[in-house]
Amino acid sequence: MLAALRHIDCWIFDLDNSLYPASCNLFELIDIRMGEFIQKLLRVDAVEARRVQKSYFHEHGTTLAGLMAAEGVDPHEFLDFVHDIDMARLTADPAVVDSIDRLPGRKFVFTNGDERYAARVLERLGLANAFDGMHDIHAMGYVPKPNPVAYRALCERHSIEPKTALFVEDMARNLKPAKALGMTTVWVDNGSEQASHGADDSFIDYRTHDIGVWLTDILGDEDERAAAASH
């Protein structure tokens, strides 16, 4: 393990575009479903639905939060609809699977999505049994990242000490509250939508374009470590 990270005993990962490449563009499918939901809900055309969707995303952190506040939308109905997508474009990355398995300590998924959707994604990524727990949008009480309340609730629910925790996230702005709590932060700068919005080195400790490569680097080569231990 990289010396600077040997104190870490809790590894927290965002899900979408963090545990898999943004190039998979899974959100493209979710985006289409969101637009369809808003069109039906508000009886508007696709252009207006898009405007509403992005407006709520920027103002409330998620489209869902905006729809709940402005339209009284049932979160379960919305999430079931928008997450009803084909996962075929996702594949397991052996480097990610192996590295997460080798990480010492507890591991969690922290996502603005819901647990049922996240479980389907993790299954496709070969990570179905890789984590000790999950903190999803339902557990957040629909107060999404980057609201600091969501981070405090995560730590309280899972008895996480922020100073010995590390958080991996593709949206830079979502790292700021984690850093404020004392967590070590990793930005997966892989080109996902709005990824660089609000990025600032003051709350980003590490930066990578590929989480599998980064994890492999900090853990070192397993064969080399085994050989060294035998001498």
C-alpha positions as CSV (number, residue, x, y, z in Angstrom):
1,M,0.0,0.0,0.0
2,L,1.2,3.5,-0.8
3,A,2.6,4.9,2.5
4,A,0.5,8.0,2.5
5,L,-2.7,5.8,2.4
6,R,-1.8,3.2,5.0
7,H,-4.0,4.9,7.6
8,I,-7.1,4.3,5.4
9,D,-9.5,1.7,6.8
10,C,-12.7,2.6,4.9
11,W,-13.0,3.0,1.1
12,I,-16.0,4.8,-0.2
13,F,-16.9,4.7,-3.9
14,D,-19.4,6.6,-6.0
15,L,-21.1,4.3,-8.5
16,D,-21.8,5.8,-11.9
17,N,-18.8,6.9,-14.0
18,S,-16.5,6.1,-11.1
19,L,-16.5,2.3,-10.9
20,Y,-16.9,2.1,-14.6
21,P,-15.7,4.4,-17.5
22,A,-17.8,7.3,-18.5
23,S,-17.3,6.1,-22.1
24,C,-19.9,3.4,-21.3
25,N,-22.3,6.3,-21.3
26,L,-24.9,4.4,-19.2
27,F,-26.4,7.8,-18.2
28,E,-27.4,8.4,-21.9
29,L,-30.0,5.7,-21.4
30,I,-31.1,7.1,-18.0
31,D,-31.2,10.5,-19.5
32,I,-33.7,9.4,-22.2
33,R,-35.9,7.8,-19.6
34,M,-35.8,11.0,-17.4
35,G,-36.9,13.0,-20.4
36,E,-39.8,10.6,-21.1
37,F,-40.9,10.7,-17.5
38,I,-40.9,14.5,-17.4
39,Q,-42.7,14.7,-20.8
40,K,-45.5,12.5,-19.5
41,L,-45.7,14.2,-16.1
42,L,-45.8,17.8,-17.3
43,R,-47.3,17.1,-20.7
44,V,-44.5,19.0,-22.5
45,D,-42.4,18.3,-25.5
46,A,-38.9,16.9,-25.5
47,V,-37.1,20.3,-25.6
48,E,-39.0,21.6,-22.6
49,A,-38.6,18.4,-20.7
50,R,-34.8,18.6,-21.3
51,R,-34.7,22.2,-20.0
52,V,-36.7,21.2,-16.8
53,Q,-34.5,18.2,-16.3
54,K,-31.2,20.1,-16.4
55,S,-32.6,23.0,-14.4
56,Y,-33.6,20.7,-11.5
57,F,-30.2,18.9,-11.7
58,H,-28.2,22.1,-11.3
59,E,-30.5,23.7,-8.7
60,H,-31.2,20.6,-6.5
61,G,-28.2,18.3,-7.1
62,T,-30.4,15.7,-8.8
63,T,-33.3,15.8,-11.2
64,L,-35.3,13.7,-8.7
65,A,-34.8,16.2,-5.9
66,G,-36.1,19.0,-8.1
67,L,-39.1,16.9,-9.2
68,M,-40.0,16.0,-5.6
69,A,-39.7,19.7,-4.5
70,A,-41.6,21.2,-7.4
71,E,-44.0,18.5,-8.5
72,G,-44.4,16.2,-5.5
73,V,-43.1,13.2,-7.5
74,D,-42.9,9.8,-5.8
75,P,-39.2,8.9,-5.7
76,H,-39.8,5.2,-6.0
77,E,-42.0,5.7,-9.1
78,F,-39.4,7.9,-10.7
79,L,-36.4,5.7,-9.9
80,D,-38.1,2.5,-11.1
81,F,-38.9,4.2,-14.4
82,V,-35.6,5.9,-15.2
83,H,-33.5,2.9,-14.1
84,D,-35.3,0.4,-16.3
85,I,-32.5,0.3,-18.8
86,D,-30.3,-2.3,-20.6
87,M,-27.0,-2.9,-18.8
88,A,-25.4,-4.7,-21.7
89,R,-22.8,-1.9,-22.3
90,L,-21.2,-2.5,-18.9
91,T,-18.5,-5.1,-18.5
92,A,-16.2,-6.1,-15.6
93,D,-12.7,-4.6,-15.4
94,P,-10.4,-7.2,-13.9
95,A,-8.1,-4.5,-12.5
96,V,-11.0,-2.9,-10.6
97,V,-12.4,-6.2,-9.4
98,D,-9.0,-7.5,-8.2
99,S,-7.9,-4.2,-6.6
100,I,-11.1,-3.6,-4.6
101,D,-10.9,-7.2,-3.3
102,R,-7.3,-6.4,-2.1
103,L,-8.1,-3.2,-0.4
104,P,-7.7,-3.5,3.4
105,G,-10.7,-2.5,5.5
106,R,-14.4,-1.8,4.8
107,K,-15.8,-0.8,1.5
108,F,-19.0,1.1,0.7
109,V,-20.9,2.5,-2.3
110,F,-22.2,6.0,-1.9
111,T,-24.6,6.9,-4.7
112,N,-27.4,9.3,-5.6
113,G,-29.0,6.4,-7.3
114,D,-31.0,3.7,-5.6
115,E,-29.9,0.4,-4.2
116,R,-31.8,-1.8,-6.6
117,Y,-30.3,-0.1,-9.6
118,A,-26.8,-0.1,-8.0
119,A,-27.0,-3.8,-7.3
120,R,-27.7,-4.4,-11.1
121,V,-24.7,-2.3,-12.0
122,L,-22.4,-4.0,-9.5
123,E,-23.5,-7.4,-10.8
124,R,-22.5,-6.5,-14.3
125,L,-19.2,-5.1,-13.1
126,G,-18.3,-8.3,-11.2
127,L,-18.6,-6.4,-7.9
128,A,-21.8,-7.9,-6.5
129,N,-20.1,-9.1,-3.3
130,A,-17.3,-6.6,-3.1
131,F,-18.8,-4.1,-0.7
132,D,-19.8,-4.1,3.0
133,G,-22.7,-1.8,2.5
134,M,-24.4,0.9,0.5
135,H,-25.7,4.4,1.1
136,D,-28.3,5.3,-1.6
137,I,-30.7,8.1,-2.2
138,H,-33.4,6.5,0.0
139,A,-30.9,6.2,2.9
140,M,-30.1,9.9,2.3
141,G,-33.7,10.9,2.8
142,Y,-33.6,12.2,-0.7
143,V,-31.0,14.9,0.2
144,P,-28.3,14.0,-2.4
145,K,-24.6,14.7,-2.8
146,P,-23.1,17.2,-2.5
147,N,-25.3,18.3,0.4
148,P,-23.1,17.8,3.5
149,V,-26.1,16.2,5.3
150,A,-25.7,13.2,3.1
151,Y,-22.1,12.7,4.0
152,R,-22.7,13.0,7.8
153,A,-25.6,10.5,7.5
154,L,-23.3,8.1,5.7
155,C,-20.7,8.3,8.4
156,E,-23.2,8.0,11.3
157,R,-25.1,5.1,9.7
158,H,-22.0,3.0,9.1
159,S,-19.8,4.2,12.0
160,I,-17.2,5.7,9.6
161,E,-14.3,7.8,11.0
162,P,-13.8,10.4,8.2
163,K,-10.1,10.9,8.9
164,T,-9.4,7.2,8.1
165,A,-11.8,7.1,5.1
166,L,-11.2,7.7,1.4
167,F,-13.8,8.8,-1.1
168,V,-13.7,8.2,-4.8
169,E,-16.0,10.3,-7.1
170,D,-16.2,11.4,-10.7
171,M,-18.0,14.7,-10.0
172,A,-15.4,17.0,-8.5
173,R,-17.9,19.2,-6.6
174,N,-19.0,16.1,-4.7
175,L,-15.6,15.8,-3.1
176,K,-15.7,19.1,-1.3
177,P,-18.0,18.0,1.6
178,A,-16.0,14.8,2.0
179,K,-12.8,16.8,2.3
180,A,-14.4,19.1,4.8
181,L,-15.2,16.2,7.1
182,G,-11.5,15.0,6.9
183,M,-11.7,12.3,4.2
184,T,-9.0,11.7,1.7
185,T,-10.4,12.4,-1.8
186,V,-9.9,10.9,-5.2
187,W,-11.3,12.5,-8.4
188,V,-12.0,10.2,-11.3
189,D,-11.6,12.8,-14.0
190,N,-12.9,10.6,-16.9
191,G,-15.0,13.1,-18.8
192,S,-18.4,12.4,-17.4
193,E,-21.1,15.1,-17.5
194,Q,-20.4,18.1,-15.3
195,A,-17.3,16.2,-13.9
196,S,-15.1,19.2,-13.7
197,H,-17.7,21.7,-12.4
198,G,-16.4,23.3,-9.3
199,A,-13.1,21.4,-9.3
200,D,-10.5,22.8,-6.9
201,D,-7.2,21.4,-5.8
202,S,-8.0,22.5,-2.2
203,F,-10.4,19.5,-1.8
204,I,-8.9,17.0,-4.3
205,D,-6.0,14.9,-3.0
206,Y,-5.6,12.5,-5.9
207,R,-6.7,12.6,-9.5
208,T,-6.9,9.8,-12.0
209,H,-8.5,9.0,-15.4
210,D,-9.0,5.4,-14.5
211,I,-9.8,4.0,-11.1
212,G,-8.5,0.6,-11.9
213,V,-5.1,1.9,-12.8
214,W,-5.0,4.1,-9.7
215,L,-5.9,1.3,-7.3
216,T,-3.4,-1.0,-8.9
217,D,-0.7,1.7,-8.5
218,I,-1.4,2.4,-4.8
219,L,-1.6,-1.3,-3.9
220,G,1.6,-2.2,-5.8
221,D,2.2,-5.5,-7.6
222,E,0.9,-8.5,-5.7
223,D,3.5,-10.9,-7.0
224,E,6.3,-8.5,-6.1
225,R,5.0,-8.0,-2.6
226,A,4.7,-11.8,-2.1
227,A,8.2,-12.3,-3.3
228,A,9.6,-9.6,-1.0
229,A,7.8,-11.1,2.0
230,S,9.4,-14.5,1.3
231,H,13.0,-13.1,1.7
